[in-house]
Amino acid sequence: MFVGDEVGLDVSFEVARARLAGLASGGWLSSASDDAYGFGVAGLSRVGALGVTREVRVQARELAEREGSAGLAIRWEVTGPGGGLFPVLDADLTVHGTGAHTTLLTLAGAYRPPLGALGQALDRALLHRVAAATVRNFLSRVAAEITGHAGPAGTGTGPSSMPCTPEMS
């Protein structure tokens, strides 16, 4: 399954690039992931999926740069009891310069639901919405940290412009 979101930032590309690199090296991404995952788990709890773990591990490669963009390849996975019941997300977190003082922050990733056909059915019915909301919340937190503006704690950046669609086989 594919998942993604984007948000405009009111900082220059140079500032966004430097701050994104700092987030990756300082362990901040793990904290933001824990918070965003907790947001997603709260949504699952409302539909009856109780007793899930809240331990998340984020791995990020060093910042890669191209002309006008910079990004991190990240892997986000749930660890601890019940961790195997959750998909692993592999994604690119990227900043693109869009103007002298504006930048676009995007997250584009893919995950494979666990539990085979049952997991895929659950994902189509409900879990893809939880994944999209969790990614949106995470991206909102990253955007707030890059810009220095307070971000909404329980919401995201708005509807994703990158729809969640079934993975092509």
C-alpha positions, 0 to 999 in steps of 0.5 A: 500500500502506498501512503503519503502527504505533503505540506508547504513550509514558510522557510527557505530551502536552505533552512529546511534542508539544514533543519531536516538534517538536524532532526535526523541526527538528533533522535527527534524523528523517533520521538515524533514517530512515537507521538504520531503512532500514539495518535494512530493507536488512539484511532484504533482503540476507538474501533476496538483494537486494544492492547497494541504496543506503542514502541516505534523505531525509526531508522534514517539514512544520511541526508541525500541532496540533489539540485533543489531537493534534499531527503531522508530515506526512513524505515518506521517499524513497531517493536515490542509485544505485538510489533509483528501485527503492524506493517513496516513503513519505508518512506522518503521524507523530502524537502523541495525548494518552491520559492525564495522563502518557501519549501514543500515537505513531502513524505512518500512511502509504502508498506505491506500489511501483515497477516497476508490476505486478512491483513490486506482486507483489514487495510482496505476496510479500515487500516489504510485510513489509520496509516494515512492519518498517522503519516499526516500527523507525523508530517505535521510534527516534522513541519512544525519543527522545521518552521519553528511554529507550533503544530497541531497535536491531534490533526495533520496538514489536511487531506493528502494529495497522495491517495492511499492506493492498493499496491500493484502486484 
